[in-house]
Amino acid sequence: MASARAADRASVAGYTTSGSLRKGAANESVRALQDRLRSAGFNPGKTDGKFGSMTEKAVRDFQRSVGLKADGVVGRHTFDALNGSKTTTRASSVPSTTGRPYEAMARLAEQHGLTVTSTMGGKHNPGSKHYQGRAIDVRTRGVSPERIDAFIADARSHGYNVRDERSRPRGQAVWSGPHLHIDK
């Protein structure tokens, strides 16, 4: 997991060498941005190196999730947040008491070596706790049942609700494939 994060950081290293990225840009830095947004659980659409509407929406969603001004422009603060920098400045319009419960859930999943596929980004069912920053999805494809069971037990011991969605739940309009849904 750490090597994947290091690779993600390396892939976005060029963001600030040329200033900021914004809608209309088309280059390898945008492709890296799209990959990094997807890794962070935000859907920028097709990874094509073109900063279009879907990439801009994913950037805005990401910015909101980390307490930055949601302007859709990838400048220094957004770049730092994408790379997990502790120096990111919060937007003054977002109170510091809001917290983001999904961050602790994601850390727990990563401690178990699992991949978080969605936090606040992406498309979810109406009223989903994802939109409130209170839920994550964790990939189960290719993970042993024993590891999944251990994670479920640990998540529940931390007070999280776990819904096993390894098969599509009846009546659910949006389903992204086999995963666990964790919320608080």
C-alpha positions as CSV (number, residue, x, y, z in Angstrom):
1,M,0.0,0.0,0.0
2,A,2.8,2.4,0.9
3,S,4.5,1.7,-2.5
4,A,1.2,2.5,-4.3
5,R,1.0,5.8,-2.4
6,A,4.6,6.6,-3.2
7,A,3.9,5.9,-6.9
8,D,0.8,8.2,-6.8
9,R,2.9,11.0,-5.2
10,A,5.6,10.5,-7.9
11,S,3.0,10.7,-10.6
12,V,1.8,14.1,-9.5
13,A,5.2,15.5,-8.8
14,G,5.1,17.8,-11.8
15,Y,1.8,19.6,-10.9
16,T,3.4,22.7,-9.5
17,T,6.4,23.0,-11.7
18,S,4.3,24.8,-14.3
19,G,1.9,26.5,-12.0
20,S,-1.7,25.2,-11.8
21,L,-3.9,22.8,-13.7
22,R,-7.4,23.9,-14.7
23,K,-10.2,23.1,-17.1
24,G,-8.9,23.1,-20.7
25,A,-5.4,21.8,-20.0
26,A,-4.3,18.7,-21.9
27,N,-1.0,17.0,-21.0
28,E,0.6,14.2,-19.1
29,S,0.2,16.1,-15.8
30,V,-3.5,16.0,-16.3
31,R,-3.3,12.3,-16.9
32,A,-1.4,11.9,-13.6
33,L,-4.0,14.1,-11.9
34,Q,-6.8,11.9,-13.2
35,D,-5.0,8.7,-12.0
36,R,-4.4,10.3,-8.5
37,L,-8.0,11.5,-8.2
38,R,-9.2,8.0,-9.0
39,S,-6.8,6.5,-6.4
40,A,-8.2,8.9,-3.9
41,G,-11.8,7.7,-4.6
42,F,-13.0,10.5,-7.0
43,N,-14.1,9.8,-10.5
44,P,-12.5,12.1,-13.1
45,G,-13.9,10.2,-16.0
46,K,-11.7,8.7,-18.7
47,T,-8.0,8.9,-18.1
48,D,-7.2,10.8,-21.3
49,G,-5.0,13.7,-20.2
50,K,-7.7,16.2,-20.9
51,F,-9.0,18.4,-18.1
52,G,-12.7,18.5,-18.9
53,S,-15.9,18.8,-16.9
54,M,-15.7,15.4,-15.2
55,T,-12.1,16.1,-14.0
56,E,-13.1,19.5,-12.8
57,K,-16.0,18.0,-10.8
58,A,-13.7,15.4,-9.3
59,V,-11.2,18.1,-8.3
60,R,-14.0,20.2,-6.7
61,D,-15.3,17.1,-4.8
62,F,-11.8,16.3,-3.6
63,Q,-11.2,19.9,-2.6
64,R,-14.5,20.0,-0.6
65,S,-13.6,16.7,1.1
66,V,-10.3,18.1,2.4
67,G,-11.7,21.5,3.4
68,L,-10.2,23.5,0.5
69,K,-12.0,26.2,-1.6
70,A,-13.7,24.1,-4.2
71,D,-12.7,26.1,-7.3
72,G,-11.8,23.2,-9.5
73,V,-8.2,24.5,-10.0
74,V,-5.2,22.3,-9.0
75,G,-2.8,24.8,-7.4
76,R,-0.3,24.4,-4.5
77,H,-2.9,23.6,-1.8
78,T,-4.8,21.0,-3.8
79,F,-1.5,19.5,-5.0
80,D,-0.3,19.3,-1.4
81,A,-3.6,17.7,-0.3
82,L,-3.5,15.1,-3.1
83,N,0.0,14.2,-1.8
84,G,-1.0,14.0,1.8
85,S,1.0,17.0,2.9
86,K,0.4,18.3,6.4
87,T,1.0,21.9,5.3
88,T,-2.3,22.2,3.4
89,T,-4.2,25.3,4.6
90,R,-7.9,24.8,5.2
91,A,-10.3,27.2,3.6
92,S,-11.6,29.6,6.1
93,S,-15.2,29.0,5.1
94,V,-15.0,25.4,6.4
95,P,-15.0,25.2,10.1
96,S,-12.2,23.0,11.5
97,T,-14.7,21.1,13.7
98,T,-16.4,19.5,10.7
99,G,-14.0,16.5,10.7
100,R,-14.1,13.8,8.0
101,P,-15.0,10.4,9.5
102,Y,-14.1,8.6,6.3
103,E,-10.4,9.3,6.9
104,A,-10.3,7.1,10.0
105,M,-12.3,4.4,8.2
106,A,-9.9,4.5,5.2
107,R,-6.8,4.3,7.6
108,L,-8.3,1.2,9.1
109,A,-8.9,-0.4,5.7
110,E,-5.3,0.4,4.7
111,Q,-4.0,-1.1,7.9
112,H,-5.6,-4.3,6.8
113,G,-4.0,-4.0,3.3
114,L,-7.4,-3.3,1.6
115,T,-8.1,-0.8,-1.1
116,V,-10.5,2.1,-0.6
117,T,-12.4,2.6,-3.8
118,S,-14.7,5.4,-2.9
119,T,-14.9,8.1,-0.2
120,M,-16.9,11.2,-1.1
121,G,-16.4,11.1,-4.8
122,G,-18.1,9.0,-7.5
123,K,-21.7,8.2,-8.0
124,H,-23.8,6.8,-5.1
125,N,-27.4,6.1,-4.3
126,P,-29.5,9.1,-3.3
127,G,-29.0,10.0,0.4
128,S,-25.8,8.1,0.6
129,K,-23.5,8.8,3.6
130,H,-20.7,9.1,1.0
131,Y,-21.9,12.6,0.1
132,Q,-21.6,13.6,3.8
133,G,-18.1,12.2,4.1
134,R,-19.4,9.5,6.5
135,A,-18.8,6.3,4.3
136,I,-16.2,4.5,2.3
137,D,-16.3,1.5,-0.1
138,V,-13.5,-1.1,0.2
139,R,-12.7,-3.5,-2.7
140,T,-13.2,-7.2,-2.0
141,R,-12.3,-8.7,-5.4
142,G,-9.2,-10.8,-5.0
143,V,-9.2,-10.6,-1.2
144,S,-9.5,-13.8,0.8
145,P,-12.6,-14.3,2.8
146,E,-10.5,-14.6,6.0
147,R,-9.0,-11.1,5.4
148,I,-12.4,-9.7,4.7
149,D,-13.9,-11.3,7.8
150,A,-11.0,-10.0,10.0
151,F,-11.5,-6.5,8.6
152,I,-15.3,-6.6,9.2
153,A,-14.8,-7.7,12.8
154,D,-12.2,-4.9,13.4
155,A,-14.4,-2.3,11.7
156,R,-17.3,-3.2,13.8
157,S,-15.2,-3.2,17.0
158,H,-14.4,0.4,16.1
159,G,-18.1,1.2,16.0
160,Y,-18.5,1.3,12.2
161,N,-21.5,-0.2,10.3
162,V,-20.4,-2.7,7.7
163,R,-22.6,-3.7,4.8
164,D,-21.4,-6.6,2.7
165,E,-22.0,-5.7,-0.9
166,R,-20.0,-8.5,-2.6
167,S,-23.1,-9.2,-4.5
168,R,-25.5,-6.4,-5.7
169,P,-28.0,-5.6,-2.9
170,R,-31.7,-6.0,-4.0
171,G,-33.2,-2.7,-5.2
172,Q,-29.9,-0.8,-5.2
173,A,-29.8,1.5,-8.2
174,V,-26.0,2.3,-8.1
175,W,-23.5,-0.6,-7.5
176,S,-19.9,-0.4,-8.4
177,G,-19.1,-4.1,-8.1
178,P,-18.1,-6.3,-5.2
179,H,-17.1,-4.3,-2.1
180,L,-17.8,-3.6,1.5
181,H,-19.6,-0.4,2.5
182,I,-18.5,1.1,5.8
183,D,-20.2,4.0,7.4
184,K,-20.6,5.8,10.8
